[in-house]
Amino acid sequence: MRFFPVFMCTIGGAFATSRITPPSGSITVCSSGCNYSTIQAAVSSISTSSTSAHSIFIYSGTYTEQVTIPVISGKLSIYGYTTNTATYADNVVNLEWDSSLASGAADDEETAALINLSPNVAVYNINIKNTYGEGSQAIALSAYNTQQGYYGVGLYGYQDTLLAETGNQVYGYCYIQGAVDFIFGQHARIWITKSDIAVSAGGGCITANGRSSSSDVSYYVIDESTVAAASGYNVNAETVFLGRPWSEYATVCFQETSLSDIINPAGWSEWSTSEPNTEDVTFLEYENTGAGASGTRANFSTKLSSAISISTILGTDHADWVDTSYI
């Protein structure tokens, strides 16, 4: 059995700071003495037609609730109390929900602790957890719109942790934990950078991209990150794959990322023996390092000669909405 501690990515220099008081004008959430005692109540207090910018500040604590962010016309920023904005490791705000398809949720999306349906949302330093565990689809975050940014966020689940479904999304200095297809979706373009991908059990795949046609824009890039066994979990060497194709045009790249020896030498897997879905996939790697970066890769994958740029994935105007401190 192999255990590799996850490397905690942190922002260097001037960007590392504390956020222990609400930004001016913020709606506050805490167990008592704040504007609201639940995150959902704070979100629901914002008019969906307001074009003004809004912010929510959440004090330390565990909030056991399912939160849905509807489509809001203005920008929304959600901040978790932290003594160190530069890392998820010091997060003290936890949003937790226990739900799965097996426990009666209407569909996969509805199992999520956070369902984000709105464009132009930024979430900082919050742990988002689906605590259901092994045995069924149980999402931590359902991300269903564009210009969504997650910074110093922890995402915890087992199967289907992160549903990145539509729009342009960025994940910077985040932690994403799971075991089965735990970064998945159909139409989103996502940039995961300087983040820790933590695997809690062998035998599965990290990504399951569902791009279903050559014209679909979906593209997942994991950039300058780490892949290793989650702290406290034993994962056998060579038992984890970077991804498998939920649909036949799946498009995923791991670049300049440290891969521990939990990664199988083939790198990538078929969807299943009866339905490989590999004829038109785009599974890419560039300059990955670590024991898991070597080996004879699957013949339906490709090694790139240069890195993919964030502008290619999120557009040349990404700096208009991405918090560039985290990329």
N, C-alpha and C positions, 0 to 999 in steps of 0.2 A: 504494500500500500504506500502511496506517495502523497506527501503533504507539502505544499509550497505556500509560504505566507504571501498574501497579496501585497504588492507594493502600493503604498498610498501616495497618489499624485497630489502635489500641492503647488500652488502658484507662488512664484518667488518674488522677493523684493516688496515693492510698495503696494502690491495688490492685496497682500495678506493683511487683514485687519479684523476687528470685531464688529459685530452688529448686534448690540444689546439694547438699543433703544429704537423705537419706531421712527422711520423717516417721517418728516413733516406731512401731516394730513392723512396718515395711514389709518385704516380701520384696524382695530386691535382685537386679538383673540387670546383668551386665557381662561383658566377655570373660574376665576371670579375677579371683578374689578375692571374688566375690559368692556369694549363695545359689545362683544359677543363671546359666548362660551364655546361655540362650535365653529369650525371652519366653514361649513356649509351655510350657516346663518350669515357669516360675513360676506361670502360670495353672493348670496341671494339678496343682500342689501343694495347691491350695485344695479342701477338701471341698465338693462341690456341695450337701450337706445342712446345712452350717454356716450358722447365722443370724447369726453375728458379722460385723462389718465387717472387710474386708481391704483392704490397699493394696499395690501393687507400685511400686517405684521403679526406673527404668531409667536407667543412666548413658549418657553420650554414646557414640554409635557407630551403625553401620549393621548391622541385624539382618535377614539375608536368610532369611526363613522365612514360612510361612503360619501365622497364629495363629487358633485358634477358641476363643472363650469360651463354654463350655456354660452352661446355666441354673444359676445359683448362688443359693442361698437368701438369702444376706446381701449387703449393699452391697459393691461392688468399685470402688476408685479406682485408676487407673493414671496415674502421674506420669512425665513425661519430664524429665530434667535440663535446666535452662535458667537463664540469667542474667536473664531477663526474662519473667515469667509473663504479661505484658500483651499479648504478640503472638506469632504464629506465626513472625515473621521471624527470631527468634533461636533457633529450634528446632535442636537438635543430635542428637536421637534420630530415626533413620529406620528404619521397618519397610518392607521392600521385598520384592515378590514379582512374578514374571514368569509370568503365566498368562492364557489366554483360551479361549473356546470353540474357536477355530481351532487352538489348540495341544493340545487334548485334554481340557479340563476337562469334568466330568460335566454341569454345567449352569452357568448364568450366576453364580449365587450362589457356586459353588465356585471361581470364578476369583479371589476377593477375597484381598487381603493380610491383612485382618482380618475375620473373620466373628464378629459379636457376637450371640449368641443369648440373652443374659441380660438380665433387667430390672435396673434400679437400678445402672447402671454409669456412671462418670464417667471420661473420658479427657482428659488435659491435656498439651499441648505435645509432641506426637509428630507427625512427618510419616509418613503412611501412603501408600505408593506402589505402584501396579501399573505396572511398567516395560515391559509388552508393547508399548505404542504403538498406532499406527494399524492398522486393518484388521479388528478384531473386538471383540466385547464383552469388556471386561477391567476388572473392578471393583477399586477400592481398598478400599472399606468396604461390607460387607453388614450392615445394621443391622436386626435381626429381633426387637426386643422393645421394651418401653415403659420410660419413665423413664430413657432413655439421654441423657447429656449429653457433648458434645464441645467443649472449650474451648482456644482457641489451637492447634487442630489443623490440619495441612495435609493435604489430600486431593488426590492427583495421579493423573491417568489421561488417557485420550483419549475412549473411548466407554464410557458407563455407569460413571462414576467412583464415584458415591455411590448405592447402592441403599438407600433409606429405605422399608422394606417394611411394617412393622407397628408399632403402638404410638405413644406420644408421645415425641418426640425434640427436642432443642435443640442448636443449633450457634452458639456465640458466639465472636466474634473469630477466625473460622476462615478458611482459604484453600481454595477448591475450584476445581480446574483441570480442564478438559476441552474437548471440541469437539462431541461428538454425544450428545444425550440424557443429559447427564452428571449430572443430579439426577433420579432416577426411582424408581418403585415404585408399589405398588397401594393399600395400606391405612393407611399411616402419616399421622400429623399432625405436621408438622415446622415449627419456628420457627428460621429462619436469620437471625441479627441481627449487625449491625456486622461483617460479613464481606466478604471480597473474592472475587468470582466472576470467575475468570480464564479467558478463551477463547483456545485455542491455534490455532484454524483457523476460517475462515469456512465458511458453507454449512450449518450445523447449528442445533440448538436447545439451549437450556440445560436446560429441564425437559421431562420426559415423564411426566406423572402418569397412572396407570392406574386411577383410581377408576371402577369399572365399573357402579355403580348409584346411584340417588338416595339410597339408605339407607346407603351406605358412608360412613365418617367421614373418609376421607382428605382432607387439606387441606395445601397447601404455601404458606408465607408467607416471602418474602424481604424483610427489614425493615432499613432504615437501613444499607444495604450499598452496594457498588460493583460495577459490571459493566464490564469493560474487557478489552482484549487482554492476554494474559499477557506478562510481561516477556521480551523476546528473541524474540517471535513477531510476525509481520506478519499482520494481519487486515484485509481490505478493509472499507471503510465500507459499512454497510447490508447486511451479509451474514449476520447472526446474528439468530435469533428468541428471544424470551423463553421460548417453550414451544410444544409441540404435544401434542395429546391422544392418549396411548397408548390410552385407552379413552374412550368418548363422554361420561362424566360428569367428566372431568378438572377439578380445582379448584386453581388457583394464583393467588397474588397477589404482585406486586412493589409495595412501598410505600416512599415516602420514600428511594428508592434512586437513586444517581447512575448514569446509563446513558450510556456513551460513544457515539460515532457509529458503532460497529460494529453497533448495533441497527437492524434494518430498520424503516422508518416504519410498516409494518403491525403491528409488535410481535409478533404471534402467527401461527402457521402451522397449516394443516391437517395431519393425520397423513400423508395421501397424497392424490393426485388421485382415486384409485379408492375410497378409504375415508377421507373427510374427518374423521369423528368429531366434528363441531362442533355438532350440533343441541342438545346438552344440556350443553355445557361451561360452566364458570365461570372465565373468564380476566379478572383484575381488576388495576387499577393505581390508585394513589393518590399524588399529589404527588411523582412522580418528577422528577428534574432531569437536566440534561445534554443534549447534542445528540441522544442516542438516545431521549429522552422525548417528542420532538415528532413530528408526522406524523399522517396519517390511519390510525387503527388499524383492524384487522380488524373486520368487522361482528359477529363473534361474541365480542367482548371488551367490557368495561365499565369506565368510570371511576367510582371510588367518591367519595362526598362526605365520607367520614371514614375514618380509619385503622382497621384491624382490631387488636384488642388481643390480647396474648399469652394472656390468660385465656380468650378465645374459642377459641383453638386448643388450648392445653395444659391448660385447666381452672383454676378459681379456687384450687386447691390446688397449683399448679405450684411455688410457692416452697418447698414441702416437700422437693422433690428437685432443683430447678434451682439451680445456683450463680449467685445473682443478681448477683454481682460482674461477670459477663460479659454481662448483658443490660441 
